[in-house]
C-alpha cells in the first residue's frame, strides 16, 4: 500500500459519505510528539486521544472548488499599493493534477470556511485519528473517565461554527494607531486579540475567510511610510498571533509577492536589530514575507540595475543581500531562525540562485556545523538553524541539483556526532537531514514490488458496489522489477543511521527515523528492502531498550501502511507485535513500556487497513485475542483506548474478528476508561465468547498476577474469580495447580498475587457449584484442597510473614482465609483453623508494627477473615457456639481492648464487632461494657481517638448483629435494659473535641458517633419503636444539629446528612422528633438532595433557621458561636451573614429576641471555663454588638 492509497471497501470506521486523502505529497502523520518523560498519549503510535484538533482535516471537494473560485475572484480585490507599485494577493489555483482530500472529520470541524488541502498528515494517519474519534463515539464529551479535562475542552471547541468575533477584531485592528501611545491600552488590545485567536487553536480553519482582510488592515500599517516604528512592530505582533494559530504555510499565500515587494521588505531589515528580543515577531514575519517575494519568476540580477550603494560601501546585489539576511538569522536564538530556514529553502533552490549561491551556502553551512559544538548554547542555536536549512533545502530542491553535494553533506554530518548530543531537537533534525540525503541518493520511483490491497478510493468503491458486487481481488506477488536500479554506497550509511535513530531515547527522533525508513524502503529494490525489514525486526530483542521496541513498532507500521511489508513477512512480524502488545519492563518502583504497547496497537490498526482479510486470516485468532486483552487488562488508559480503536478498525476492515460488533458495543472508548470496570465487568462479558476465554485467563495468570502494581494484582485476582465461572474445568485442572505452585515463589509480587488468585478462583468455583447445587469438591481434586490448606503453614515455616513483604502476605492470606471459609472448604476440626486464628490475632495485635499506607487494608482484611472463619468453623451443627472457643475468644479480645497500643485496641474493637451472633450470645453485656470503656477519655489515653472511633463502629455493628427485642435478655439482644446505656455512650462521644498535633482528632470520634446513632435509631425505630424515648430522641436530634452548625466542613456535612436521614427516614419514621412538622417544612425531602452541605454558603442559611425552634436553639447557637468566631474565612463569612440575617428577622419581635439572648447567656455560663467555646463566643458577641443586633434593648432603656 502506498502513501497515497485510499481506504478499502467495506470499512466500518468512516461514514459512507467520507473519502480519503490521496495526495501524492502526504508524507506521514504530524502528531504532537513528546519525549518518553511524558505520557505516550501524544506520540505517533498513540491512539488515546482521537483527532488532534489543532490540525483540522482538509475541506470537502465542494468547499475546495468554492474556495478556488472565491480566491480567484478576490485576487483583484486584494490588490494594495505600496509607493505606487501594484501588489496583489497570492492566487490559489487548482490544476487538473491537484489531488483533492475529502474530509474524514466530523462536520463541525470543516465548517465556517473553505480551505485548500494543506497536507499535514498522511492519509493513513488521518484515518487512524478518525478511527480513534469514532471509537469515542464521534465526538469528545465532558467528564470522560481519567480524561475529563481535555475531553471537555474538545467538546467546547466543537461548538464553534464560525469566527464570531469578526466585528470586534476589525474594530480592534482599526484602533491600533490610537492605542499606541497608551501602554496599558496597547497591552490590553494585544492580550484581547491573543485571547480571541487562541479560542480557535483547535479549529483554525474557521479563520480562513477572514485572514485576507485582517492581513490587509495590518499590512496597511506596515506599508504606510508615516507609521512609527513602534506601530509597525505592534502590527507584526498581531500578524504573528494569527500565524501562530493558523500556521505559517497557510498564511504565506496571502503576503504580497510581486517584484516591487522585494526591495521594500529587504530595506526593512536594515532597521532591525537581531538581538532585540522585544521585536522578534517583526523579524519572523519579515523573513516569511521575504520567502514569498523571493519566488518571483525573474532573475534577481535584473533587480540590481538601479541599486545605489551608500557612500563608502560596496554595492551588494539583491541576491547577496537576501543570502546575508538568511545567514544572519539562521544563528539567532529566537523564532526568526525557523523563518530563516524557510527563506533559505525557497531562495537557494531557485534556478538562478542555485547556480551561483548553492555551493557557497552549503560550504558556509557545513563550516558552521563543523565549528559549532552542541555542548554550548551558541553552538546548539547555530546547529539548529543550519540543520533546519539543510533539511529544507534537500526537501524542496530538485534531486539533480542537490545530488552533487549530498555525499559531502553526509560525510560532514557524520563528523558532527549528533547522536551523542543531549539535545533532542538536534538529533531529530539530524535524522531528518539524513533521510533527505538518502532520498536524494535514490531515484524517485514507485516500487513495483510493493503490496497493494486494491481499489482504495471510497467513492470508487461505492460506485462499483452500486453497479455490481465486487469480486475479491487475487494478488500475486509482483516481480521485483528493479531493472538496473543502482544503489549508491552512501545509502547503507543512511539506513544504518536511521536504524540507530529508531533506538533513540526520545519519541520525536524515533518517529522521524521510522518515517525515513519507510520512505527509503519505498525506493529500494525488493531484496534490499527486505533486509531493512529484517534489521527493523532486530529491534525486538529483550536485550534492547523500550525505545528500540517503540521505534521498531513505528517503523513496522510505516512500512505496512506503505505496502512495503509483504505478506510473506507477516509470519515474522505478527509474533513480534503480539509481544509488543504486552511489553512491560519494571524500572525501580515503576515500569516502562506504555509507549511500546500503544505503538503496537497502532501497528495493528495500520495492518487492518493495509492487507486483505485473507492475508491476515491465519493470524486473526492471535491478534483479536491480544487486542481484547490489551483493551480490558492493560494498566494504562491510553493503551486500553488504543487497543479498542485498533480492534474496531480490524472489525470494520477485516470483518473476520469473532463477535467483533458485540465486543465493541461493550468495550467502547468511554467504557474502557475505567480500569476496574474493564477488569471486572467488560472482561466477564467478553469471556462469554469461548474464543477469548482461555487466552484472557492465561494472560492474567502469566502477566498480571505477578505484576509490580499491587492494584493490578488485586484486580487480576478478582477478574479470575469471574472468569473461573466461565471456564470452570480449565480453571480447576490447569489454572489452580499453576497458581498453587506460584505461591511458593521467591518473588514477593508473584507470591502475593498467586495467593490472592487462589482465593478468588476457589470462591468463583464455589459460587458456580452453589448455582449447580454441587459441592465444591466436585471441581477441586484432593491435591488442590491440600494445596490450599497448606499455603499458610508453608509461608509460616519459611518465615514469610515478617518484614515489609510480610505485610503483603498477611493481607493476602487473610483474603485467602475469608474466601476459603465462605467457600465452605472441608477443614472443620483441622489444625489449620488454629493456624489461621493465630495469623488473624497476631496481625490485629501488631498493627502498630505495620507501615501506615497498608495498615488500614490489612486491618480490614483480618477483620473480614475473622468474621467468615467464625461463621463457618466455630458453630456447632445446631447453630450454637463452641463454649470453649467462645470463652477463649471473648476473654482474649476483651483483654486486648485494654492494651497500651492504640492500634491494638482498634483491631480488637473491630474484631469484637465482627463476631457472629452465636459467639455474642450470653456475652453481650461484657462486650458492650468493654467497648464502652474504650470510648472513655482517660488521662493516659486521651489521644487514642482512633480506638474510640473504632469502638463506636463496633458497638453499632454488634447492635446490628444481635438485633432488638424489647423484652429480651440484656446478654442476648438490645433491649430495654441496655439500650439506655448504649445511647449514653454514643451521645457522650459527641462531646469529644480532643486535639493533638494532627488537629481536631475528636472529629473522627464525633463522626463515628453520629453514624452509630443513626444506625441504632433506625434499627430500633424499625424493630421496637417504643424503646425510643422522647428525651433521648430530642438529645440525639439536638446534638446532631449542633454538629451540623460547627466549623469543620466534613463534620458539618456528615451531621446534616444524619439529621436529614433521621427526619426523613423511610418506612418506619423515628418517633418523638421535636418540631417534626416545622422541620419538614424547613427541610423538605425533595430539596435536600441538591444541597451541598460541605459548602458554608449553602449550609449555614439552612441551619440558622433552627434558631427559631426552641428545642434546637441552645445547641445550634453553641455550634454557630464556634463557627462565627472561628478562623476560616469562608466559614466565618457565611455563618456570620446567616446569623445576622436571622437577627434582622427578629429585631422587631421582643419576645423572640429575649429568648435568643437568654439562650446566648446560658451558653456563655455553661462554657466559661471552656476556651474552645468561650473565646469564639466573645468574638461572636463582639460582632453582634457592633452590628446592632441588640439595639432594641438599649432603645427600651432610653
N, C-alpha and C positions, 0 to 999 in steps of 0.2 A: 504493500500500500504506500503510495507516495504522499508527500506532504500536502498535496492539493486534492487528495481523494475525498469525494463527498461521502455521506453516510450510506450505509447499506439499507436495502429494502427491509421493511418489517420492523424497524427499530421501534422500541417501545418508548424511548425517552423523549424525542422531540415530538411536538404536536404535528398533526397532519399537514398543517399549513407551513411548517418550518422547513427551511432548506439548510444549506451548509456552505461554508466558505470554500471556494475552490481557487482562490487567488494564488498565482504562482509564487508570489513573494512572501507568503506567510512562512516565517522561519521558526515557528515554535512558540511556545507559551511565554508570556511575560508575567509571571506570577510575582507577588510580593515575596521576596526571598529573605530568609533570616539565617543567622548563624545557629549552630547547634545549641547555644545557650538559651535560645528562645524555643517556645513550643513549636512542634512540627506542623501546626495547622497552616503555616504560611509558605511552606516550601513547595516546590513544583509537584511533588508527589502527593501533596495534601489533598484530601477530599473532604475536609471537615467543614468548610465554610460555604461552599457553593460559589456562585459567580462573584468575582471581585467587582464591586460596584464602581470603583474608581476608573475603570476602563470599560465603558459601555460597548456593546457589540455594534456592528455596522447596521445601518438603517436598511429598511426594506427596499426592494427594487424600485417600487413606485416612488418612494421618497427620494431615492438617489437621482432618478431621472428628473424629478421635480427640482431637486437641488441644482442639477446641471443647467436646467432651463432658467431658474431664477438667478443663478450666478452669472450666466451669460447676459441676461437682461440687465443685471445690476452693474455690469462691468463699466459701462459708460457712465452710469450714475455715480460710480465710486471714484471718478477722477477728481484729483485735487491738484492745486497749483502750488509750486514752490519756486519762487523767484521767476515766474513766468514760464517754467517748464511744466509740460503736461505729464501728470503722474496718474497711472491707472492701477486699479487693484488687480491682483493676480488672477487670471482666468482659470476656471476649473473646467477641464474638458473630460468628456467621456468618449474614448475612442472605441472602435469596434472590437478591439482586443482587450478592453478592460474587463476583468472578471468581477462579477457582482456578487456581493455577500448578502445572502438572505438572513435576516436576523433570526437568532435562535433564543433570544432573551424575552422575558415577559414583556407584554405590550407597553407597560408603563415606563420601561427603560428606553424605549426608542421613540417616545412621543415628544412633541414640543419642538421639533426642529429637524431639518434634513442634515444628512451627514454623508460625505463620501466615504468609501470603505477605507478607513485607516487601519491597516492590518497590523495590529499589535500582538495578536496571539495567533498561533497556528490553528487550523480548523479542528484538529482533534482536541486541543485543549479547550476550545470554546464549547465543543460538545460535552467535554468532560465536566466543565464547570456547570453547564446547563443540567447535566445529569445530577450533579450534586444539588442544584436548586430544585429539580423535580423530586429528588429524594426527600427534600424538606417540605414538600407539599406545595411547590410552585413559588412560594414567596416566604421570606422570613417572618417570624412572628415574635412579638414581645414575650418575655418571660420563659423562653425555652430553657430547659434544664442545663445548668453549668455554662450556658452561653447567652444568658438573658440580655446583657447589656448591648452586645453587638447586634444581636437579632432585633432588639428594639430599635436601635439606631437605623438598621437597614429598613425596618418597617416604616419608620418615619420618613426616610428618604424616598421610599417608594410612592409616597403620596404626592410628590411634586410632579406636575404635569406641564409646567411652562415656567418661564422666567418671570416670576410675579413682581419682582422689584424693578421692572424696567423703567418706570417713570421716576422712581426715586433715584435710581442710578444715573439717569440722564440729568436730573437736576443736580445731583452730587458732582458730576463731572463738569457741569457748566459753571459751577460757582468756585472752581479751584482757584482762579485768579483772585477771587475775593477773600478767600480764607488763607492765602499765602502769608500775609503779614501777621496773623494771629496764630501763635504756635499751638495753643490749646485747640483752636478750631481746626487747624491743619491736621493735627494728630487725631482729632475726633473724626474728621472726614475719612482719613486713611483707615482708621480702625473700623469704621462703619462699613466701608467698602470691602474690607477684608472679611468681615462677618457675612456680608451678603454673598460674596463669592464662595466662601468656604461652605456655605449651605449647599452648593451644587458640586461639591467634590465627588459625590457618588453618582451624580447624573450630569456631568459637564456638557453633554450633547445638547441639553436644553438651552445653553448659551449661544449655540451656533447662529441662529437667526439675528442675534444682537451683537455679534462680535464686530461686524463691519462699522456700525455707527459708533460703537464705543471706541474703536481704534481711530475713526475719523476725528472725534472730539479731542482725543488725546494727542494725536499727531498734528492737529491744527495748532496746538500749543507749542509743540516741538518745532514745527516749521516756521512759526512766527518769529521773525528776527528781532522783534521788540520784547519777546518774552525773557524775563530774567532767568539766570541760571538756576536758581532755586526752584522756580516754577517748572522748568524743564525736567529737573531731577524728580520733582513730585509727580509729573506726568508719567515718567518712566517707571516710578514705583507702582503706579496704578496699572500700567501695562504689564509689569512683571506679575502682579497678583492675578491678572486674567490669564497670563501664560501658565502660571503655576497650576491653575485649576483645569484649564482646557488642554494643556500640553503644547509645547512649542511647535511641533510638527504641523498641527492644525493652524496655529496662529501665523506661521511663516507665510502662508499663502496670501495673507491679507496685506502684507507690507508692500508699499510701493517699490517697484523694482525696474525702473527704466534707466536709460543711460544717464539721464540728468540727475538721478538719485545717488550715483556713486560718489562723486566728489563731495557733496554736502555731508554725507554720512562719514566719509573719511576725515573731512575737516573737523567734525565734531570730536574726533578722538584727540585732536591737538590740545583740547581744553580739559582732557581727562587725566586724573592722577590715579595710576593703578594701585596706589597704596591707600587711597581714601576709602575707608570701609563704610562710610555713610552713604556713598553713591554707587555701590556696586551694581544695583539694579540698572542704572543708566548704561553702564558699560556692557552688561549682559545683553540688554535689549539691542544696543547698537551693534554688537557683534552678530546677533541673529539677523538683524536688518541687513548688515553688510553681506552675510552669507547668502541672502536672496539676491541682492543687487549684483553680486559678482557672477551671476548666472546669465547676464545679458549676452545675447548671441553676436557679439562683436569682439574683435581682437582688442585687448586692452592698450595696445600700442597706439591705436587711433585716438585714445583719450589723452595722450601725452603731448599733443601738438601745441596746445596753448598753456602748458604749465609754466609757471614763473617761479623760480626759486627765490626765497628771501635772500637779502644781501649777505654775502659771506658764507653761504651754504651751497652744497652741491645739489643740483636738481635731481629728485628721485622720481622714477616712473611710478605710475599708479600701481603697477604690478608689485613693485618693490615695497611701496607703502603698505599695501594690503598684507603682504607677507610679513613685513616688520610688525604690524599690529597683531597679527596672529601669533607670531613667535613671542611677542611681549606678554600676551595674555595667556599663553599656554602654561606659564610658570607662576601665575599669581595664585593666591591662596583662597580666593572667593569663587563664586559660581561662574564668573566670567570665563574661567578655564574651560568649563564644559561647552560654552558657546564658541569659544575659540577653536575647539576641536571640530565642531560642526562647520565652522567657517573654513578651516583648512581642508576638510574632506571635500567640500564643494569647489574650493578655489584651485587647489593643486591639481585636481583631476580634470580641469578644463583643457580642451585641446591645445590652446595656445600657451597655457601656463606649464603644462606637464613637460613640454619640450625644453623649456628654459629653466624651470624652477624646481621640478620634482626631485631631481637628483640632489640638488643643493639642499632642499628642505630635508630630504631623508638623511643626508650627511649630518645636518645640524641636529636632527632628532636622535640619530644614533650616538652622536657625540654627547648630547645631553644625557642620554641614558648611561653612557659609559662613565661620565664624570660625576654622576649623581649616586648617592647612597641611600638605600631605604632605611638606614639607621638614623637619619637626621630628618627633621621636619621639612627643611627646604628640599632635600633630596626626594622625599616622598611626594611633595607637591609637584616638583618638576617631572618626575617619572609618571605620575598620574596623568598630567596633561599630555605628555608626549605619547604615552601608550594609547590614550584615547584617540589622539590624532592619527596615529599609525593604524589603529584598528579601523577607524572610519575610512581612511584612505584605501586600505585593502578591501574594504567592503564595497565602496561606491566606485572605485576606479576600475577601468577595464583591465581584464586579465593580461592582455598583451602589453599594456603599459606598465603593469606592476611586476610582471614575471621577472624581468632582468634584475630587480632589486630584492626579490623575495629571499633568495638564498643568503645574501649578505645580512639582511634584517634578522633572519632566523638564527644565524650564527652569533650575531651580536646580542640578540635577545637571550640566548643560552648563557652568554657570559655574564648577564646581569643577576643570575641566580635568584630569580623571583620566587621560585617555590620555597626558598629558605626565608623569605620575608615574613614578618609577623603582621603585615598589612593585608587584610583580606581583599581590599579593593585592588591592590596592585597584583595580587595573584590572580584575581578574576580577569583583570584586563590582560594579563599575560596569557592566560588560557584563551581568551577571546582572540587576541592577536595571532597566537599560534594556529588556531583553527582557520583564521582568514588566510594566513600564509599557506596552510595546507590546501585550501580550496584553490588558491592561486596556482599551485603546482599542478593540480589535476584539471583536466579539461571539463567544462560543464557538459553533462550528459545525463540522460535518464537511463538508469540501469535496466537493461532488458531482462536481467535475471530476477528482478525483484518479484515478490509475491503480490498479486493483485486480486482483491476479493471479487471484483466485477463492477457492475454499474453502481457508482456511489452517489449519483445525483438523485436526491429525494424527489424532485419534481419529475425527472425522467422515470423514476421507479413508479410513481403514482400514475403517470401516463401509460406506462406499459401494463400496469395492473388493470387499468380501466379497459385496455384493448383486449388483452388475453392473459391468462395465467402465465407467469414467468417460470420457465423450467430452470432447475438448478444448473448453474454453470460448472462444468467439469474442468478443473485446472490441471494441466500437465506442466511439469517443471520446464520453464523456458530454457533453452540452451543458453550457455553463458554469453555468447555473442560479444565477447570482449574485443574481437578484432585485433588490431595492432596497438592496443592500449599500452602506452608507455608510462610506467610509474617511476617518477624520479626517486633517487635515493633519499632525498630530504623528507619524503612522505613518512618513511619509517620513524624518523626522529619526531615528526609531528604527532604520529599516532602514539608513540611512547610518552610524550609529554601530556597528551590528552588522557591517557590511561593513568598517569600519575595524578593528574587533576581530578580523576574520579575518586581518588582516595584522600582528597584534601579534607582538612578539618572543618571547613566552612561550606555551608549548603550552596551558596551562590557560586562558588568556584566549581563544585561538583556538577551543578546543573548546567553551567556553561560548557564544561568538558563533555557532559552527556550529549548536549546538542551538537557539539563539534564532532563527536564520534559518529552520530547519525548522519551528519552532512558529509563527512569524509567517506563513510562506508557506501553512500549512495553513488559515489564517483569511482569506486574501486572495482576491479574485477571480482567475480564471484568467489574465487579461491581466496583472495586476499581479504575480502570482506568476511568470509567465514573464519579466517584466522583472527580477525578483530573480534568477532563474536566469542571465539574461544578465549581470547585474552580478557574480555569482559567477564566471562564466567569464572575466571581465576580470582575475581574479587570476592567470590562467595566461598571463602575458606574461613574456618573458625579461628585461623591464625591472624586473619585480617581484623581491622577495627570496624566499629559500626559505621564509620564514614565510608569505608570501602563498600560495605554492603549496600548502603544507601545510594552511593554513586553508581554501583552496578545495576541496581533496580531502575534508576532513572535512565541509564544507557539502554537497558533492555526494552524499556517502554518506548524510548525514542526509536530504536531500531524496529520494534514491532509495528509501531504506527506508520512508519515509512515503508513497510513492506520488505525490509531488509533482513528480517529474521524468518528464514524459510521454514515451512512446516516440518522439514526433516530434523530441525534443531529443537523442536518442542520437547522431544523426549529428554533432552539435556536441560532445558530451561525450566520446564514446569516443576520438577522436584526442587530446584533451587528456589523458585518463587514460593513454593509451599513452606520451605524452611524459613524464608524471609518473613512470611506472614505471622510466624510465631517467634521471631528473633527477639531475644532479650538477654542482656548481659548485666549482671549485678556489678555495680561500682560503688564501693563503700556502703552508705546507708540508702542508696537509691539504685536505679538501673538506667541503662541506655538501650535504645532500640526502637523507641516510639517512631522516629522518623523512618526507620527501615520498614517497619510494618505498614506505615502509611504509604510509603512509596511502593511497596509490594501490592497494595490494593490498587494503586494507580496502574501498575503493570497489568493486573487482571482486567481492569477497566479498558485499557488500551487493546489488549488481546481480544476482548469481546467485539471490538469494532474492526479489528484487523483481519480476522480469519473467518472463513466459512464454518458453519456449525459442524460439518463433517470432519474438519481438521482438528477441532477441539474435542470431538466426541469421545476419544479414548481417555481424556483427562477430566471429563465432566464430573465424575463422582468425587475425585480428589479435590478439584478446585471448588466445587459447590460446598463440600463439607468444610474445607478450610476457610472459605469466606463466611459461612454461617458461624463457625467457631469464633472467628475474629469479630463478627457482628455482636455476638452475645457475651463473649468471655474475655475480650480484651480489656485491659485495665484502663486504657486511655480513651476518653470520649471521642477524640478526633479519629482515632483508628476505628472505633466502632462505627462511626458515621461513614468513614471512608469505605469500610468493608460493605456496609449496607448499600452505598451508592454503586460500588463495583458489582455487587450481587444483582442489583436492579438492572444494571446495564447488560449483564450476561443473560438475565431472564428475557429482556427485550430483544437483544441482538441475536442470541444463540437459540433461545427457545427450547433448550434441552435440559435446563436445571429442574430437578424434580420438585414439584409442589412450589414453584417459584412465586407465583402470584399470592398464594396463601401466606407464604413466609413474609413476603414484602408487606402485606397488609398488617401483619403483627409487628414487624421489625422495621418500622419506618424511621425517618430522621429524628422525630421527637421521642419516639418510644425508646430508642437505644441511647438517649441522652442520660437516662437514669441507670446507674450501674446495678443497683440492687434489683431493679425491675428486669434488667437483662438476665441476670444470673438466676433469678427465682421464678419469673413469670414467663418471659418470652422463651427461655430455654426449654421450659416444660412443654410449651405449645409445640415448638419445633421438634422436640424429641418424640412427639406423637407420630412423626413420619419415620418409618423404620430405616430409611436410607441415612438418616443423620444421627440416630440414637447412639449407636456404638461408637462412632468417631467422637461425639461430644463427650461421652463418658471417658473414653481413653485419653482425650486431651486433658480433662480435669485431673485424672489420676497421674498422668505423666508430667504435666506442665504447671498445673495450678495448685495442687495440693502442697507442693514444696516451694511455693512462691515466696519471695522475700517479704512481701507485704502481708502482714497478718490479716488485714481486712479481706484480701483476696482469698487467703486460705479459708477463712470462716465462710465466706460466700460460696466458695467452691464446695465445701463440705455440705452446706445447705442445698446447693444445686444437686449434688449427688443423692441427697435424701429424696428429691423429687424424681430424678432420672432413674433411680433404682426401681421405682414402681412402674416405669415404662419398660424396663428390661430386667425383670427380677432374676431370671435364671442366670443371665450373664453376670449380673452384679453379685450373686451368691457364689457362683462357681469360679469366676475369674477375678472380679474386682476386689471382693473382700479378702481373699487369701493374699493378693498382692499388697493390699493396704496393711494387713497384719504383719507382713514381713517388713514393711516400711516403718512400723512403729519402733523397731529396734535400731533404726539408722543412727549413724554418728552425727548426722546433720540435724541441728535443732529444728530448723524450719520443716524439714521433711518429717521428723518425728511428731512435731506438734500438729501439722496438717493431717497426717495419717491417723492419729488418734481421733481427731475431730471427725474425719471422714468415716472411720469405723463406726463411731457413734451414730452418725446421721444415716448411713446406709442401713444399719441394723434397724433403726427406728422406721425408715421408709419401708423396709421389708415387712416389719410388724404391722404397719398400717394396711399394707396390701393383704396380709394374712387375715387381719380382722375383717376386711371387706369380703374376703372369700370364705370366712368362717373356718379358718385353718390355724393350727398352732404355728408359731414362727419356726419351730424346729423342722417343719416341712421344707423350709428353704435353706436352713443352715445345717450343715453336717456337724458331726461331733468335733472335728478338728477346728472348725470355725468357732464353735461355742467355747472350746478350751482356749483357743487363742484370745478371744475377747475377755475371758475370765482372768487370764494370766497377765494381761497388759500391765495392770497396776503393780503386781508383785515383781515383774521383770524390771520395771522402772525403779521401784524401790530398792531392789537388790543392787542395781547399778548406781544408786545414789543420784539419780537424775532429778530429784525434787529439790535440789539445793541450788543456790546461786541464782543468777539472772535467768538462765534457762529453766530453772525450776519453777519460776513464776508462770511461764507459758505452759509447762507440763501440768502444773497443778490445775490451771484453768481448763486445759483440755481433758484431763482425767475426770474432773468434776462434771463436765459436759457428758463424758462417756458414762459415768455413774447414773446421771439423770436419764439418759436415753435408754440404757440397758434396763433400768428399773421400770421405766414407762413401757418398755417392750416386753416386760414380764419374763425376763430370762430365767431359766430354771436353776437359780442359785440360792433358793431359800435354805437356810441352815448351813450354808457353805462357809468355810473360814474366810473366804474373800470378802464377805459382808463386814467382818470386823476390820479388815484392812481398809475397806472403803470408808468405814466410820472413822477410823484413825486419821485418814487423809483429810476428811472434812473438818474434824475437830482441830487438827493441827494447823490447818490453813486459817480457820477463824481465830485461833488463839495467837497466831503470829502475824496478823495483818500489819502490825507496825513495822515488821521487817521487810515488807513488800514495797516496791517502788510506787511512788504516788500515781503515775499515769495508769498503771494496770491494777491498782488496788480495788477500785470500785467494781470492775468487771470480774475479778477473781472472787470478791465477796459475794456478788450476786450469783455467780456460778455455784459456789459452795452451798449457799442457802437453798437454791433450787434443787441441787443434787440431794441435800438432806431431806427436803420435803418428799421428793419422789422415792428415795430409799426407804423412808419410814412408812410411807403408804403401802409399799409393795412387800417389804420383808419383815416389818415389825408388828404386823397384825396377825392375830390368830384367825382360824377359819371362820369363827363366829363374828368377826369384826371387832374383837376386843384386843386390847394391848397386852403384850407380854409384860407381866408385872415387874419382873426383874429388869428388863430393858427400859421400861417406863421410869422406874425409880432411878436407875443409873443416869439416864439422860437428863431428867428434870433436876436431880440433885447436882449433877456436874454443871449444867448450864446456868442454874441459879447461882451457884458459887462463882462462876466466871463473870457474872454480872458485877461483882464487886472487885474485879481486877483493877490494879493501879494503871493499866494501859487503857487509854480511851478507846482505841480501835478494837481491842478485845471485847470491851463492853458492847461496841457497835455490832460486832459479828454475832455474839451470842444473844443479843436482844433480837436481832432479826431471825436467828435460828429458832428461838422460842416462838416467835410469831409464825414461823413456817411449819411448826409441828401440826400433824393432823389431829382431828377431833378426838380420836380414841386415845391418843397419848396425853391430851389435856384433861381428859375425863378424870375427875377426882383430884386434880391438881390445879384447877383454875384459880382458886384463891391465892395459892402460893405464887403462881406465875404472874398474876396481876400485881400482887404486892411487890414482887421482885422487880418487875418492870417499872412500877410506880416509884420505887426507891431510886432507880436510875435517873428519873426525871427531876429529882430534887436537887437544888443547888446547895452544895456544902462548900466550906472554905477550901478544902483540899482538891475539889474537882470543879471549881467554878467555871473553868474554861473548857469543860468537856461538853461543848454544845452539840457536837456530832452524836455523841452517845445518847444525849437526851432526845435528839431528833429521831434516831433510830428506835429508841424505846417507845416513843409515841406511835411510830409506824407499826411497831409490833403489837401494841395494845389494840390498835384499830383492826389489825389482821386477826388477832386472837378472837376479838368480838365477832368478826365476820365468820370465823371458823366454827365457833361453838353455837352461835345463834342466840336468839332472845326468847325467853319464856317467863312471863310474869311470876308464875308460881313455882318456878324451877328451883333446884338446889344451887346455892351460890358456888359450889365446887364443880358444877356441870355446865351451866349456861349463864348468860347475862340475865339477871332477874332483879326484882325489886330490892333485894338485899344488897346487891353490889353495884347497881347502876349509878347510884349517887356518888360513890367513891370514884368511879371512873370519870364522871363529869367533873368532879373536883380536881382530879389530876390533870385533865385536859385543860380546864379553864385556868388552873394555876400556871400552866406553861405559857399562856398568852401574856403573862406579865414578865416573861424572860427577856430582858434587854441587856444581856451580857455583851460586853465589848472587849476586844483584845487587839493585838497587832493586826489582825485580819479585818477589823471593823466590827460592825454590829452582827456578831455571830449568833446572837439571840434571835435574829430574824429567821434563821433556819428552823429554830425550835417553834417559833410562832406560826410559821407556815405549816409545819407538820401538825401542830395542834389544831389549826383550823381545818386541815384536811381530815384529821381523825374525828373532829367534832361533826363535820358534815357527814362522814360515813356512818357514824354512830347514830346521829339524829335521824337520818333517812332509814337506817335499818330498824330502829325502834318504832318510827312512825309507820313503817310498812308492816311490822310484825305485832307489836304491842304498843299502840299509841298512848295507852293510858299510863305508861311509865314515864311519859314526858310531862313534868310539872310546869306550871305557868312560870314560876320563879326561875327555874332552870332555863326554860326557853328564852325568857327575857334576858338573862345573863348572857346566854350564847349570842343572841342577836345583837345585843349592845356591844359586847366585846369585839365581835367581828366588825361592826360598824366603826368602832374606834380604829381598828387596824386599817380599814378602808379609807380613813381620813388622815393617815400619817404620811411621813415624808418619803419613805423608800418606795420607788415606783413598783418594783416587783412584788413587794408585800401588799401594797395597796391594791394592785390588780388582782392578786390571788384572793384577798379578802373580799373584794367586790364580787368576784365570781362565786365565792362560797355564799355570800349574802343573797345573791340572786337565786342560787340553787335552793337555798332553804326557803326563800319566799315563793318561788315558782316550782316547787318540787312536783314532778308529775306523778300521777297515780294516787298515792296517799299523801295528802298535804300534812305538813308539820303543824301540830296543834299549838294554840296559845301564842302565836306570833303577835307581839304588840303592834297595834295600829295597822293590822293587815290591810284593811281597805284603803287607808291613806297611802300605804307603801305601794300597793298595786297600781294606784293612780300616778304616783311619782315615778315608779319604775315599771312601766308596762312591759310584759314579756316580749312583745313584738319589736320594741325599740332597743332593747338591751343588747341584742346581738351585734348591732353596729357600733357600739360604744367601745372605744379603746381606753380601757382603764389605766393603762400604763402612761397615757398622756395626761399631764396635770390640767391642760386646758379643757379636756373633756370630763375628767373625773370630778374635780372639785365643785363645779357648778351643780352637779347632781348630788354629791354627798352633803353639801351645806344645806340642802333642803330638809335634811333630817333634823336640823336645829329647831324646826317648828314643831317637832313631835316631842313632848315632854319626856317620854320614856328613853329616848335616844340622845337627848340634848347633852347630858353630862359627858358621856363617852365620846361623842362626836366632837364636842368642844375641846376635850382633852387631847384628842388627836390633832385637831386643827391648830391648836396652840403650838404644838411641836412643829407643824409644817410652816405656819406663818412666821415663826421665829427661827426658822432653820437657816441653812447656808446656801442651799442650791437655788440658783437664781430663778429658774423656771417654776420650781415648786413654790417658792416664796411669792412670786408674782401672781400666779393664778390662784393660790389659796387665799392670799390677801384680797385679791379682786373679788373672789366669790364671797368671802366673809363680809366685805364692805357692802356688796350688793344685797346680801341678806339683811345687814343692819339698816341699810337705807329703806328697806321694805317695812321695817317695824318702827321707824323713827316716830311715827305718829300714834303708835299703839303703846301707851304707857305700861299696860299690864304685861305685854309680851316683852318689852324692854326690861322691866323689873325682873321677870322670870329669867331672862338671859343673864342679867347682871348677877342675880343671886347664884345662878349656876357657875358663873365665872369665878365668883368669890369662893364658892365651895371647892372648885378645882384648885384654886390657889392655896386654900387652907390645907387641903389633903396632901399637897405636894411641896410644902415649904422647904423641906429638907431634901428634896429630890432635884438635884441640879439638872437632870435630863429634861424635866418639865418646867421648873420654876424660871430658869434663865430664858428660854424661848417664850415663856408666858409673859415675862416682863417686857420683852421686845414686842410681843403682840399687843399688849396693853398700851405701850407707848404709841404704836401706830394707830390704834383705835382712838386714843385721846387726841392725837394730832389730826385725825380725820373727822373729829367732831361727832363720834358715834354716841356720846353721852351728853350732848348739848341739851337734850330735853330735861335732864335732871337739873342742870345749872340754871336753865331758864325758869324752872319752877321755884328754885330757891330765891332768885332775884324777884 
